[in-house]
Amino acid sequence: MSKTVVIALALSLASLRLAAAAEGPDAPLAWQEWRAGNEITNTASLQRGARNFANYCAACHSLKYLRYSRMATDLMVPPALLKGRLMPDSATPADYYTQTSIAPADAVAWFGKEPPDLSLIARSRGPDRIYQFLKTFYVDPTRPNRTNNLVVNNPAMPAVLSELEGVKAAVFKNEETTADGKTMVTKRFSHFETVSPGSLSPAQFDEFVRDTVNFLDYAGEPAQVERRSIGVWVVLFLLTFTWMAWLLKKEYWKDVH
């Protein structure tokens, strides 16, 4: 075995040891690196996400730029299922997804503010941020709703998915930093501890959140899949037109010296 190969193997083993040490039990949970991994072309995921939104989000939140009929067409939802499971009895397929079961005054009294419309939440905040938000609720006895969140501190929204994920507590560790001769102690998040399990396993809950975020991404721009497919043909046309224009220019200028 050559010396170069031996050195390469030694460096690889060293990097593996460092990675294992960084991911050890004492390493802080890197929740900021969680990614939703959206697949906007995955119709089955979008269908599950629409179901999740109808069951856990639609009571408070609306999608005022999305029609029920458009959603049913894009997600291939049968009319009977749309009317029976995804749409209020008083709504019609041509209506926008705006009917919620909570009155604005009650929402302000219970949560301190009216729940926002989520039509453009994925476009304004990004799917990854929504995914992280839904997975980082924890128990906080000092809050009126006894919950808090790592992404949004002191959110008005309670942990509505706790029955699925379970209840968990956040563990913080004190860190000392010295600046200008002064020592300051700051709290740094370490990891979560399960207080009581939910009805779903961690893998099942991850899939639940990903499907929900995927649906919200779709709701922000229902035509995005079609737009992207058309965009490919537009780019190909422009490239072909550019090539033909270059050939034409070459023909016109061939006798110019």
C-alpha positions in Angstrom: 0.0 0.0 0.0 1.4 3.4 -1.0 2.2 6.1 1.5 -0.4 8.4 -0.1 -3.2 5.8 0.4 -2.2 5.3 4.0 -2.3 9.0 4.7 -5.7 9.3 3.0 -7.1 6.4 5.1 -5.8 8.0 8.3 -7.4 11.3 7.5 -10.7 9.6 6.7 -10.7 7.8 10.0 -9.8 10.9 11.9 -12.7 12.8 10.2 -15.1 10.0 11.1 -14.0 10.2 14.8 -14.5 13.9 14.9 -17.9 13.6 13.3 -18.9 10.9 15.8 -17.7 13.1 18.7 -19.6 16.1 17.4 -22.8 14.0 17.2 -22.4 12.5 20.6 -25.0 12.6 23.4 -23.6 15.9 24.8 -23.7 17.7 21.4 -26.6 20.3 21.1 -29.4 19.4 18.8 -28.9 21.1 15.5 -32.5 21.9 14.8 -31.5 24.9 12.7 -30.2 22.5 10.1 -33.5 20.6 9.7 -34.9 20.7 6.2 -38.4 20.0 5.0 -37.3 18.2 1.9 -40.4 19.3 -0.1 -41.6 17.3 -3.1 -44.2 19.6 -4.7 -44.7 17.0 -7.5 -45.6 14.3 -5.0 -49.4 14.2 -5.3 -49.8 11.6 -2.5 -47.9 13.8 -0.1 -50.0 16.8 -1.1 -53.2 14.8 -0.5 -52.0 13.8 3.0 -51.0 17.4 3.6 -54.5 18.6 2.6 -56.0 16.1 5.0 -53.7 17.3 7.8 -54.5 20.9 7.2 -58.2 20.3 7.2 -58.0 18.3 10.5 -55.5 20.4 12.5 -55.2 23.9 10.9 -58.4 24.9 9.1 -60.3 25.5 12.4 -58.2 28.7 12.9 -56.3 29.4 9.6 -57.5 30.1 6.1 -56.1 29.9 2.6 -57.8 32.8 1.0 -56.1 32.6 -2.4 -56.9 28.9 -2.9 -60.2 27.6 -4.2 -61.5 24.2 -3.2 -62.1 23.3 -6.8 -58.5 24.2 -7.8 -57.2 22.1 -4.9 -59.4 19.1 -5.9 -58.3 19.3 -9.5 -54.6 19.6 -8.8 -54.6 17.0 -6.0 -57.0 14.6 -7.9 -59.5 14.6 -5.0 -62.8 13.0 -5.8 -65.8 15.4 -5.4 -67.4 13.2 -2.7 -64.2 13.2 -0.7 -63.8 17.0 -1.2 -67.3 17.7 0.1 -67.3 15.1 2.9 -63.8 15.6 4.4 -62.0 18.8 3.1 -64.8 21.3 2.8 -67.3 22.8 5.3 -71.0 21.9 4.7 -71.9 25.5 3.9 -69.2 25.9 1.2 -69.2 25.2 -2.5 -66.3 24.0 -4.6 -66.0 27.4 -6.2 -65.4 29.1 -2.8 -62.0 30.1 -1.5 -60.6 28.2 1.4 -61.6 30.9 3.9 -64.2 29.5 6.3 -62.9 28.7 9.8 -64.8 27.5 12.8 -63.3 30.1 15.2 -64.7 33.6 15.5 -62.1 36.4 15.3 -63.1 37.8 18.7 -62.8 34.4 20.3 -59.3 33.9 18.8 -58.2 37.3 20.1 -59.5 36.4 23.6 -57.9 32.9 23.6 -54.6 33.5 21.8 -54.1 37.3 22.0 -54.3 37.8 18.3 -56.3 36.6 15.3 -54.7 33.6 13.5 -53.1 34.7 10.2 -54.0 33.5 6.8 -51.5 30.9 5.6 -51.8 31.2 1.8 -48.4 32.8 1.4 -46.7 31.6 4.6 -44.4 29.1 2.8 -43.3 31.8 0.3 -42.7 34.4 3.0 -41.1 32.3 5.6 -39.8 29.3 3.6 -40.8 25.6 4.0 -37.8 24.8 6.1 -38.7 27.5 8.7 -42.3 26.2 8.9 -41.0 22.6 9.3 -38.6 23.7 12.1 -41.4 25.7 13.8 -43.8 22.8 13.9 -41.2 20.4 15.4 -39.7 22.7 18.1 -42.6 23.3 20.5 -41.8 22.5 24.1 -43.4 22.8 27.6 -43.0 26.2 29.3 -44.9 26.6 32.5 -44.3 30.4 32.5 -46.5 30.9 29.4 -50.3 31.3 29.5 -50.7 28.4 27.1 -47.8 26.5 28.8 -45.9 26.1 25.5 -43.0 27.8 23.8 -41.1 27.4 20.6 -37.4 27.6 19.5 -38.1 29.3 16.2 -40.7 31.8 17.4 -40.2 32.8 21.0 -43.5 33.2 22.9 -45.8 32.2 20.0 -49.5 32.8 20.3 -50.2 29.5 18.7 -50.3 26.5 21.1 -48.8 23.1 20.5 -51.7 21.8 18.5 -49.8 18.7 17.3 -48.8 17.6 20.8 -51.3 14.7 20.7 -49.4 13.4 17.7 -45.8 14.2 18.6 -46.1 14.0 22.3 -45.2 16.5 25.0 -41.5 17.4 25.3 -39.4 19.7 27.5 -36.4 21.7 26.3 -33.2 21.4 28.2 -31.0 24.5 28.3 -27.4 24.7 29.5 -25.7 27.8 30.9 -22.6 29.1 29.0 -20.2 31.6 30.4 -18.6 34.2 28.1 -16.1 36.8 29.1 -15.9 40.2 27.4 -14.1 43.3 28.6 -13.4 41.6 31.9 -17.0 40.8 32.5 -18.4 37.3 32.7 -21.9 36.8 31.3 -24.0 33.6 31.6 -26.3 32.8 28.7 -28.7 30.0 28.2 -28.1 27.7 25.2 -30.5 25.1 24.0 -29.2 21.6 24.3 -31.8 19.0 23.5 -35.4 17.8 24.0 -36.7 15.4 26.6 -39.9 13.5 26.2 -42.5 14.2 28.9 -45.2 12.0 27.4 -45.3 10.2 24.1 -47.7 11.0 21.3 -49.8 8.7 19.1 -47.2 8.8 16.3 -43.6 7.6 16.2 -40.9 10.1 15.5 -40.7 8.9 11.9 -44.4 9.1 11.4 -44.6 12.6 12.9 -41.8 13.8 10.6 -43.8 12.5 7.6 -46.9 14.2 9.0 -45.1 17.6 9.2 -43.4 17.2 5.9 -46.7 16.5 4.1 -48.3 19.5 5.8 -45.5 21.8 4.9 -45.6 20.4 1.3 -49.3 21.3 1.1 -48.6 24.8 2.4 -45.9 25.2 -0.2 -48.3 24.1 -2.9 -51.1 26.5 -1.6 -48.7 29.5 -1.9 -48.5 28.9 -5.7 -50.7 26.2 -7.0 -49.4 26.7 -10.6 -45.8 26.3 -9.7 -45.4 22.8 -11.1 -47.0 23.8 -14.4 -44.9 27.0 -14.4 -41.7 25.1 -14.0 -42.5 22.6 -16.8 -43.4 25.5 -19.2 -40.2 27.3 -18.2 -38.1 24.5 -19.5 -39.7 24.8 -23.0 -39.4 28.6 -22.8 -35.6 28.3 -22.1 -35.2 25.8 -24.9 -37.1 28.1 -27.3 -34.8 31.0 -26.4 -31.7 28.9 -26.9 -32.9 27.8 -30.3 -33.9 31.3 -31.3 -30.5 32.6 -30.2 -28.8 30.0 -32.3 -30.9 30.8 -35.4 -30.2 34.5 -34.9 -26.5 33.9 -34.7 -26.7 31.9 -38.0 -28.6 34.7 -39.6 -26.1 37.3 -38.4 -23.3 35.2 -39.8 -25.0 34.9 -43.2 -25.6 38.7 -43.4 -22.1 39.6 -42.4 -20.1 37.0 -44.3 -19.2 39.5 -47.1 -18.4 42.4 -44.8 -14.6 42.7 -44.3 
